[in-house]
């Protein structure tokens, strides 16, 4: 099992990217779990036709500890296991607490032993990397962290903060940086800006996703690109990125090998 945390500025396309990666890997026979670590609780929406699922924090508020693993984990497209941490009542409590609670409850109720996923994705809001938001980086959770950015100033600024946090935590045995994913917004000198950032943090470019209106069309259908437009060029980009992410993690897929790109 490989556990992967994906960070990046809010609105940079983390959930869209991760959901498509989840489908790409599931279609190749891997058992995938996707854990949404954002108070908006919308990470896995396109994996079950836009239907909202119970968040872990909602379950805790309503039932204390009197709920089952099956209440927390909902099966989405292609058998992907979907979990949403949730957040506090607006204006009350700490958003990061939802992440801590969700990850603790998954462990307490034996999620990893029961479902035995090959790949676990943590979809983490990356504007803040402290408290609960840093938990997926901690030892025992993610093995590798990937940062999604565009060439926009604020996206790179957030990515730099995330990279700094990863570097500061490295002596604690936390997850290491696996690389950077460029989700293009077609801004001026975008590739040059992102490559300069990558060089500054001594990392590597894992993959590039081109800007394509087909992504928005799929989301309007409440689906991933791989489900809505499986033969599109964009679907191929997600499939190639999925392979690159696995390779960056040193994952040996054996008979479940994702085709080379």
SVG drawing of the C-alpha trace seen along z (x, -y; Angstrom):
<svg xmlns="http://www.w3.org/2000/svg" viewBox="-27 -37 45 47">
<polyline fill="none" stroke="black" stroke-width="0.4" points="0.0,0.0 1.2,-3.5 -0.2,-6.6 -0.1,-9.8 -0.9,-13.3 -1.6,-16.0 -1.3,-19.6 -1.8,-22.9 -3.5,-26.3 -7.3,-26.2 -8.9,-26.1 -5.8,-24.9 -7.6,-21.7 -6.5,-19.1 -9.8,-17.4 -10.4,-17.2 -6.9,-15.9 -7.0,-13.3 -10.4,-12.0 -9.2,-11.4 -6.0,-9.7 -8.2,-7.5 -10.3,-6.4 -7.2,-5.9 -5.6,-3.6 -8.9,-1.8 -9.5,-1.0 -6.1,0.7 -7.1,3.0 -5.8,1.1 -7.9,0.7 -8.0,-3.0 -9.2,-5.0 -9.6,-8.8 -9.8,-10.8 -11.0,-14.4 -9.2,-16.6 -11.0,-19.9 -13.8,-21.4 -15.8,-21.8 -16.1,-18.0 -16.3,-18.0 -13.2,-16.0 -15.1,-12.8 -18.2,-14.4 -17.5,-13.5 -16.9,-9.9 -20.6,-9.4 -22.6,-11.6 -22.5,-14.7 -24.2,-13.1 -22.9,-14.4 -21.8,-11.7 -21.7,-11.8 -18.6,-13.4 -16.7,-12.0 -17.2,-15.1 -21.0,-15.0 -21.1,-11.4 -19.1,-12.2 -21.4,-15.2 -24.6,-13.1 -23.6,-9.7 -20.4,-10.3 -18.6,-7.0 -21.8,-4.9 -21.2,-4.4 -19.6,-1.9 -16.8,-1.9 -19.4,-1.5 -21.0,-4.8 -17.7,-6.6 -16.6,-4.9 -18.7,-5.1 -18.0,-3.2 -17.9,-5.4 -17.1,-4.8 -15.0,-1.8 -15.1,-0.7 -13.1,-3.7 -13.5,-4.1 -14.6,-7.6 -14.1,-9.4 -14.8,-13.1 -13.4,-14.5 -15.7,-17.5 -15.3,-20.6 -16.8,-22.5 -19.9,-24.5 -19.0,-27.8 -17.5,-30.2 -17.0,-27.6 -14.1,-25.2 -10.9,-24.4 -11.1,-23.1 -7.9,-21.1 -9.6,-19.1 -11.8,-17.4 -8.7,-15.9 -7.3,-14.7 -10.7,-13.2 -11.2,-11.5 -7.7,-9.9 -8.0,-8.8 -11.4,-7.2 -10.3,-5.4 -7.4,-3.8 -9.6,-3.0 -12.2,-1.3 -9.6,0.7 -10.2,-0.9 -6.9,0.0 -7.0,3.6 -10.6,4.1 -10.4,2.6 -6.7,3.3 -6.3,0.5 -3.3,0.5 -3.3,-3.3 -4.6,-5.9 -4.9,-9.6 -5.2,-12.4 -6.7,-15.5 -5.5,-18.4 -6.1,-22.1 -2.7,-23.6 -3.1,-27.3 -2.4,-26.4 0.1,-23.8 -0.2,-23.6 -2.2,-21.7 -4.6,-19.2 -3.7,-20.2 -0.2,-18.9 -1.4,-15.5 -1.4,-13.7 2.4,-14.5 3.0,-12.8 4.7,-9.4 2.3,-6.6 0.1,-8.5 1.4,-9.6 4.6,-8.1 4.9,-10.8 3.6,-14.3 2.9,-15.9 2.3,-19.6 -0.1,-20.8 0.5,-24.3 0.0,-26.5 2.3,-29.4 0.1,-32.0 1.9,-33.9 -0.4,-32.9 -0.3,-29.2 3.5,-29.2 3.6,-31.1 1.3,-28.5 3.4,-25.7 6.6,-27.3 5.0,-27.4 4.1,-23.7 7.6,-22.8 9.1,-24.7 6.8,-22.8 7.9,-19.5 11.5,-20.4 11.0,-21.6 9.4,-18.3 11.9,-16.0 13.8,-15.3 10.7,-14.0 10.3,-11.1 7.4,-12.7 6.5,-12.0 8.9,-13.2 8.2,-15.3 7.6,-13.2 7.5,-16.1 5.4,-18.8 2.4,-18.6 1.8,-21.5 -1.9,-22.2 -1.6,-24.8 -3.7,-28.0 -1.9,-29.4 -0.4,-32.4 2.6,-34.1 5.9,-32.1 4.1,-29.5 6.4,-26.6 9.5,-28.7 8.1,-30.0 7.2,-26.5 10.5,-25.0 12.3,-27.8 10.3,-27.0 11.0,-23.3 14.7,-24.0 14.6,-26.3 13.2,-23.5 15.4,-20.8 12.5,-18.7 11.2,-17.4 8.3,-17.8 6.2,-14.7 3.7,-15.7 1.9,-18.4 -1.9,-18.8 -2.9,-21.1 -5.9,-23.5 -8.9,-21.9 -12.6,-22.9 -13.4,-19.2 -12.6,-19.2 -15.3,-21.8 -17.7,-19.9 -17.1,-16.7 -17.6,-18.5 -20.9,-19.9 -21.9,-16.3 -20.7,-15.5 -18.3,-13.1 -14.5,-12.7 -13.0,-13.2 -12.1,-9.5 -15.8,-8.5 -17.4,-11.3 -14.8,-11.4 -12.6,-8.2 -11.2,-8.5 -10.2,-12.2 -6.7,-13.6 -7.3,-14.9 -8.1,-11.4 -4.8,-10.2 -3.0,-13.0 -4.5,-11.8 -3.7,-8.2 0.0,-9.2 0.1,-11.3 -1.2,-8.4 1.6,-6.2 4.2,-8.9 3.0,-9.4 3.3,-5.7 6.7,-5.6 7.8,-8.6 6.6,-6.6 8.6,-3.6 5.4,-1.6 5.8,1.8 2.5,2.6 3.4,6.1 0.4,7.6 -1.5,4.3 1.0,2.3 -0.3,-0.9 0.6,-1.2 3.6,-3.3 3.0,-6.7"/>
</svg>
